[in-house]
Amino acid sequence: MPLRFTECSFAYRAGVPVLDGLTLEFPAGCTVLLGPNGAGKSTLLSLGASVLAPASGRVQLGRMCSTDRRHRGEYRRRVGWLPQNVKPVPSLTVREQAAYAGWLKGLSRSDAWERSARALDQVRLAELAGRRSHELSGGQMRRLGIAQSLIHDAQVVLLDEPTAGLDPVQRGVFRELVAELSESVSFVVSTHQTEDLADVYESVIVFDRGQVAFQGTVRDFFARAPEGVPVERRAESAYRGLVRGEV
């Protein structure tokens, strides 16, 4: 089921809209959401995760609406959310924190505990299940965040700048993990980094100043680069040609 925004508007301050009548549908598979700082990417994903509610319009996963009380619980179980800062819960082990996230989403304690083992195995953290979560590295903590999203059978997982602050090895492990999991779960990954797009993603959306500047396949995105640009610079060149810079 696609995640869909229909005529959505949102503002943090009156008269200064971040989104104004936005209509957008994320395709299945793995999508990268590119855009400069201040473009509205985090706001868009927060609306998709139902952390924020639109002032007008609808955010839907299939027939489930994020603001409809009848659907909200199921919607939040089907849409996983990994914000920029994933924090450890004091005194909890890695498995306990994963299970706690499932319990918060409505699973019984026994069901959450049982599913936590599978979720940690999916993100390659099974061997660290008994470690205190505050002892994890930055990359491991991001993977625990994904496990927290998967434990309640999310169909779409939203990741906001998931590789920010990670070293090259950690970023590589994270990209490999997303590529593996995207066979069964759709991902939307927000970033302003353009490297390695073809290795992970199927679709590209460029977001700039609250509007969609481009939506299409990775191949179509690369085709926006001028002729003669070296292969390793095509993504950066295409991106720079679509955005107006940081707000």
Secondary structure as GFF3:
##gff-version 3
##sequence-region A 1 247
A	DSSP	beta_strand	3	13	.	.	.	ID=ss1
A	DSSP	beta_strand	16	26	.	.	.	ID=ss2
A	DSSP	beta_strand	30	34	.	.	.	ID=ss3
A	DSSP	alpha_helix	41	48	.	.	.	ID=ss4
A	DSSP	beta_strand	56	61	.	.	.	ID=ss5
A	DSSP	beta_strand	64	65	.	.	.	ID=ss6
A	DSSP	alpha_helix	72	78	.	.	.	ID=ss7
A	DSSP	beta_strand	79	82	.	.	.	ID=ss8
A	DSSP	alpha_helix	94	104	.	.	.	ID=ss9
A	DSSP	alpha_helix	109	122	.	.	.	ID=ss10
A	DSSP	three_ten_helix	126	128	.	.	.	ID=ss11
A	DSSP	three_ten_helix	133	135	.	.	.	ID=ss12
A	DSSP	alpha_helix	138	150	.	.	.	ID=ss13
A	DSSP	beta_strand	156	160	.	.	.	ID=ss14
A	DSSP	alpha_helix	168	181	.	.	.	ID=ss15
A	DSSP	beta_strand	186	191	.	.	.	ID=ss16
A	DSSP	alpha_helix	197	200	.	.	.	ID=ss17
A	DSSP	beta_strand	203	208	.	.	.	ID=ss18
A	DSSP	beta_strand	211	217	.	.	.	ID=ss19
A	DSSP	alpha_helix	218	222	.	.	.	ID=ss20
A	DSSP	three_ten_helix	231	233	.	.	.	ID=ss21
A	DSSP	alpha_helix	234	240	.	.	.	ID=ss22
###
